[in-house]
Amino acid sequence: MVPLLELHEVSKAFGKLQVIDGLSFKVAPGEALGILGPNGAGKTTMFSLITGDFPVSAGRISYEGKDVTHIPAYQRCQGGIGRTYQIPRSFSGMSVYENVLVGATYGRNKSIHESRDLCLEVLSTTDLLDKANLPASSLRLLERKRLELARALATAPRLLLLDEIAGGLTQHEVQELLEVIGNIRKTGVTIIWIEHIIQALASAVDRIVVINFGKKLTEGVPAEVLASRELQEIYLGVE
């Protein structure tokens, strides 16, 4: 089976600062991959390389078997790569529906008329349908997280990148979000999820990759990775 996404010896430096260093991994269609690592490990930069927001310094990125290393970000989005951000980036002066509509029209290069049904479906999936006409600025944190997710889903991604989407939520709110992510997985969307809430991540993914200083340290099924020496040394501070 051809991987949906493959990073092959990908590196990224900002001047003399090496942020990603020869990183390689594959993600199969329909898989949910978790990414663990301490702050500054290069996780978010890795997402920006996948989406094309940053150019790679070296290496190759393949999506659906095609080399997209030098394809611009908007084409990757329209090709099915969507993402969320650590800090929700909603348009506060717009309604919830209008925020999602922006993702659907610009992310897919479709008309407003063509995007209406998808927007309503996404709002239903993320439990925001009853908030559709409210200003985004009125939402509480969980709802803003849901809106960030909804806008990414409105681009109709085949690959969805989640960047610490559970950060700042209560345990109960994390469980609610896990239900939404589980429903998204049932539609066949492939997920790569960066998260510091380890148990939540482990319960939702098939495999975990641990990185530090931009390098892959280990990977495997969640139970194996959580018990690994590499994770405990660099992420939990256990020697």
N, C-alpha and C positions, 0 to 999 in steps of 0.2 A: 504493500500500500504506500502510495506517495504521501509524505508528510504534508499537512496543510501549511505548516511553517517550519523552516529550518534556518538556524543561525550557524554559520560555519566560520570558525576562527575570527569572530567579529571583535574589533577593537575600536575604542573611541578615546581620544586625548583632547583636552582643552589646553593648548600650549604644552607645558611640561607635565601637566597633571593627567595621569593615565587613569581613566575612570572605568572603562571596560577593556579587558585584557585577554584576547583570544578566546572569547566565550562561544561555546558550541552546544546546541541542543536541538531536539526535534519535538514537534507536537503533532499528534495524529488527529485526523478529522473526528470531531465529536468528543475529544478528550478534554478533561479539565486538569490543568497543570498549575500547581502552586509554586510560588517563588518566595523563599525565605532568605533573610540576611539582615545584618545590622544596618543602622542608619549610615549612609555614606557608602554602601556596598556597590552602588551603581544600578540599582533595580529600576528606578524611574528613568534614568538615562537609557537603559536598555529598551524600555517601552518607546521612548522617543526615537530610537534608532529603528525600531520595528515599524512605527507609523510614518517615518520619514521626516519628523520634525527636526532631527539632527542628522547630518550626513555621517556615515561611518568613516573612520580613519583607515581601516583595513578590514578585510573579510568580505563575506557574502551573505545576503539575506534572500531566501527563496520563499515564495508564497504560492501555493497551489502548483508547485513544480516549476515555477517561473522565477527568474532572477529579477528581484524588484529593488536591488541595492541602490540604484540611482533613479528610481521612479519617484516623482514628487508626492508630497503628503496627500494632496487632494485626490490624486489618482488612486492611492492606496485605500483611502477612505471609501471612494466610490467603488473600489474593487472588493470591498467587504471587510476591511480592518477598522474596527471601532474601538474607542477607548473612553475611560473615565479618568478623572484627575483626583489627586489627594484632597484638594480643596475644591468643593463644588463651584463651577464656573457658570452659574445660571445668569441669564440676562434679567436683572432685577426689575427693570421697568416693563417687562413683558409678562403676559400671563403664562401659566404653566403650559397650556396648550400651544401658545406661540413659541415657547422655548423648544418644545418637541418638534414643532413644525419647521423650525430652522434646521434641525438635524435632518429631518426627512427630505427637505427640498435641496439644501446645499450639499448634504452628505451623499445623496443619491443622484443629484442633478435631475430632479423630477419637479413637476409643477405642483402648485398648492392643491389643485383638484386631485391629482394623482396620489397625493400624500395623505389625504384626509383619513381614509380607512386605516392606514398603517398607524397614524398618530393615535387614533382612538384605541386600536388594539394594544399599542405599547402602553398607553395610559392605564388600560385595564390590567395588563400584566404586572405593572409596577404599583398597582393600587392607588393611582392618582386620578382616576376618572372623575371622582367627586370634587377634585380640586382644580379641574381643568381651567376654569375661568378666574381663579384667584391669581393675584400678582405673585410672581416667584419670590419676591422679597418678604412675603408674609409666611413662608413655610418655616417649620421648625427643622432641626438638623436632619432627622431621619427622612423627612419629606424632601429636603434638598438633596440628600443622597439618592433617594429614589428618582428625583428629577434628573440628576446627573446620569443615572443609569438609563432612564427613559430616553434621554436625548441621544445617548450612544446607540441604543437599540433602534431608534428611528432611522439610523443610517443603514438598517438591515444588514448587520455584520454577520459574516460567517466565522470571523475570529473576533472575540471580545476581550479587551485588555482591561482588567479591573485594578486600579491603583489605590490600595488601602481604603476601599469603599466602606469598610466597617469601622474605620477609625473614629473614635469619639462617641460611639454608640453604647448604650447600656446593654447588658446581657440579653434582656428581653428583646430589645430592638435588633440586636445582631441575629437572633433567632428568626425574627420576622424577615430580615434581609436574606437569610439563608434559604427561606422558603421561596422567595422570589428568584434567587439565583438557581435553585433547583428546578423551578418551572422553566427558566430560560434554557437550561441544559436539556430538558425534555424535547425542545424544539430542534435540537441538533446543533446548536451553536457551540463552537469550540471556545474554551475559556482559558486565559492565563491570568492568574490572580496573585498579585503582590499583597501580603497582609502580615501584620505583626500579631494579630490575635490567632495564635497558633492552633488552638483546638478547633476554632471555627473553620479555619482553612483546611485542616486535616480531615474534617468531617465532610468537606464538599468537593475534594479533588481526588483524582486517580493517582497522581504522582506528584512529588515535590522535588524541586531543584534548589539547592542551597548555594548562594554565591557570597563572596566577600572580596573586597578590593577588585571587583570586576571580573573575578575568576570563578568558575564552577568548582565547588569543593566536593559535592556529593549529590546523588540523585537516587530516587527509588520510591517505593510505595510509602505512604505516610508513616505507618508504624515503624518501618525500618529507619527512615530519616529522623524521626523524632527521638529514636534511641541511639542515634549515631554519635560518635565522639566528636565529629566535625561540628555538628549543630550545637552540641552542649558547650564546646570550647569557644566558638566565635559568637554564638547568639545568646546563650544563657550564662556565659561567664564561668562555666565549670571547667576546671583544669583536670 
